[in-house]
Amino acid sequence: MPLSVVLITQNAAAQLPECLASVAFADEVVVVDSGSSDGTTEVATRYGARVVMQEWLGFGRQKQYAVEQATHDWVLCLDADERVSPELAASLVRTLQAPEAPVYRMARRNRFLGRWLRHGEGYPDWSLRLFDRRHARWSDDEVHEKVLYAVSPGTLTGDLLHESGEELGRYLEKQNRYTTLAAQELHRRGRRAGFVEIILSPLLRFFKFYLLRLGFLDGMPGLVHISIGCMNSFMKYAKLIELQRMQGR
């Protein structure tokens, strides 16, 4: 089956070359850009991608828009700071010769503070990224978007490598934006939060990923990664409580 690789970008010129080089096997690459000023579109064009400009719609809608720009029905959705490992590329090629499912998941391996995480939230971090768009689509969520489907997914071998290479300060700034968007999305859906959510959610998350999922084996990077995840849970519900109080004024 012919394959389209689709990405959404904004100021990703430094990350894009490795990503695009890792999907040279694809029949088409579509980059949907939302106003980059760092030469992202020029890099994409240099690597043979078709560039489409689109103002920001939110993560879910932006990714679905990108899927709809593809020429082929089978799409692989990537972020600019990800790349397909050789093992995953071989698995993709084999699978598309005779697909047994319309959607496929893959293990994503995260690099954090210079270390490839092997436990906790960092791995395998299952991500559903390959699908036939006639049977699946991205949700409309502003953040923490997901692929919607109604079948059992297949599983590919090999890892999707996520290496943002950003300093901790920028990583925390991004997490702050994500928790704001997540709180706003919960508020729009009528969700409420109180002491139970703001206390138990971070604690349960730490217990699950640091202890049950052996995150402690990833050393200091693993501890910092999971601690930030727990703080994200706390901040998401704290911001939701703030929105509740503002609405009640």
Backbone hydrogen bonds, N-H to C=O, Kabsch-Sander energy under -0.5 kcal/mol:
donor,donor_aa,acceptor,acceptor_aa,energy
4,S,74,W,-2.5
5,V,28,E,-3.0
6,V,76,L,-2.4
7,L,30,V,-2.3
8,I,78,L,-0.6
9,T,32,V,-2.4
15,Q,12,A,-0.7
16,L,12,A,-2.1
19,C,15,Q,-1.2
20,L,16,L,-2.9
21,A,17,P,-2.5
22,S,18,E,-1.4
23,V,20,L,-1.2
24,A,21,A,-1.0
26,A,23,V,-1.9
27,D,3,L,-1.3
28,E,3,L,-1.2
30,V,5,V,-3.2
31,V,50,R,-2.6
32,V,7,L,-3.0
32,V,30,V,-0.5
33,D,31,V,-0.7
33,D,52,V,-2.4
34,S,9,T,-2.1
43,V,39,G,-2.2
44,A,40,T,-2.5
45,T,41,T,-2.4
46,R,42,E,-2.2
47,Y,43,V,-1.5
48,G,45,T,-1.8
49,A,44,A,-2.5
50,R,29,V,-3.0
51,V,49,A,-0.6
52,V,31,V,-2.8
54,Q,33,D,-2.6
59,F,142,E,-1.8
60,G,141,D,-2.5
62,Q,58,G,-2.8
63,K,59,F,-2.3
64,Q,60,G,-2.1
65,Y,61,R,-2.3
66,A,62,Q,-2.0
67,V,63,K,-2.2
68,E,64,Q,-2.1
69,Q,65,Y,-0.9
69,Q,66,A,-0.8
70,A,66,A,-0.5
70,A,67,V,-1.2
74,W,2,P,-0.6
75,V,73,D,-0.6
75,V,131,F,-2.7
76,L,4,S,-2.4
77,C,75,V,-0.5
77,C,129,R,-2.2
78,L,6,V,-2.3
78,L,76,L,-0.5
80,A,8,I,-0.5
82,E,79,D,-1.8
83,R,161,L,-2.1
85,S,83,R,-0.5
85,S,159,D,-1.7
89,A,85,S,-2.7
90,A,86,P,-2.2
91,S,87,E,-1.9
92,L,88,L,-2.7
93,V,89,A,-2.3
94,R,90,A,-2.3
95,T,91,S,-2.5
96,L,92,L,-2.3
97,Q,93,V,-0.6
97,Q,94,R,-1.0
98,A,94,R,-0.6
98,A,95,T,-1.2
104,Y,130,L,-3.0
105,R,154,G,-2.8
106,M,127,S,-2.3
107,A,158,G,-0.7
108,R,124,P,-2.7
109,R,107,A,-0.5
109,R,160,L,-2.4
110,N,108,R,-0.5
110,N,122,G,-1.6
111,R,162,H,-2.5
112,F,110,N,-0.5
112,F,115,R,-2.8
115,R,112,F,-1.6
117,L,110,N,-2.8
117,L,115,R,-0.7
120,G,213,R,-2.6
122,G,119,H,-1.3
123,Y,119,H,-0.8
127,S,106,M,-2.8
129,R,104,Y,-1.0
129,R,127,S,-0.9
130,L,104,Y,-1.5
131,F,75,V,-2.2
131,F,129,R,-0.5
132,D,102,P,-2.8
133,R,73,D,-2.8
133,R,131,F,-0.7
135,H,132,D,-2.7
136,A,132,D,-0.6
137,R,148,L,-1.5
139,S,146,K,-2.6
148,L,137,R,-3.9
154,G,103,V,-2.8
156,L,105,R,-2.6
160,L,107,A,-3.0
161,L,83,R,-2.6
161,L,159,D,-0.7
162,H,109,R,-3.0
162,H,160,L,-0.5
163,E,81,D,-2.2
163,E,161,L,-0.6
171,Y,167,E,-2.1
172,L,168,L,-2.5
173,E,169,G,-1.9
174,K,170,R,-2.1
175,Q,171,Y,-2.1
176,N,172,L,-2.2
177,R,173,E,-1.7
178,Y,174,K,-2.3
179,T,175,Q,-2.5
180,T,176,N,-1.6
181,L,177,R,-2.3
182,A,178,Y,-2.7
183,A,179,T,-2.3
184,Q,180,T,-2.3
185,E,181,L,-2.2
186,L,182,A,-2.3
187,H,183,A,-2.3
188,R,184,Q,-2.1
189,R,185,E,-1.5
190,G,187,H,-1.3
191,R,186,L,-2.4
198,I,194,G,-2.2
199,I,195,F,-1.7
200,L,196,V,-2.8
201,S,196,V,-0.5
201,S,197,E,-1.5
203,L,199,I,-1.2
204,L,200,L,-3.1
205,R,201,S,-1.9
206,F,202,P,-2.3
207,F,203,L,-2.4
208,K,204,L,-2.5
209,F,205,R,-2.5
210,Y,206,F,-2.4
211,L,206,F,-0.8
211,L,207,F,-0.9
212,L,207,F,-2.3
213,R,208,K,-1.9
214,L,211,L,-1.1
215,G,209,F,-1.4
216,F,210,Y,-1.6
217,L,214,L,-1.8
218,D,215,G,-1.9
219,G,216,F,-1.2
222,G,218,D,-1.4
223,L,219,G,-2.0
224,V,220,M,-2.7
225,H,221,P,-2.5
226,I,222,G,-2.2
227,S,223,L,-2.3
228,I,224,V,-2.3
229,G,225,H,-1.7
230,C,226,I,-2.3
231,M,227,S,-2.4
232,N,228,I,-2.3
233,S,229,G,-1.7
234,F,230,C,-2.1
235,M,231,M,-3.1
236,K,232,N,-2.6
237,Y,233,S,-1.7
238,A,234,F,-2.2
239,K,235,M,-2.7
240,L,236,K,-1.7
241,I,237,Y,-2.4
242,E,238,A,-2.0
243,L,239,K,-2.1
244,Q,240,L,-2.2
245,R,241,I,-2.3
246,M,242,E,-2.3
247,Q,243,L,-2.0
248,G,244,Q,-1.5
249,R,246,M,-0.9
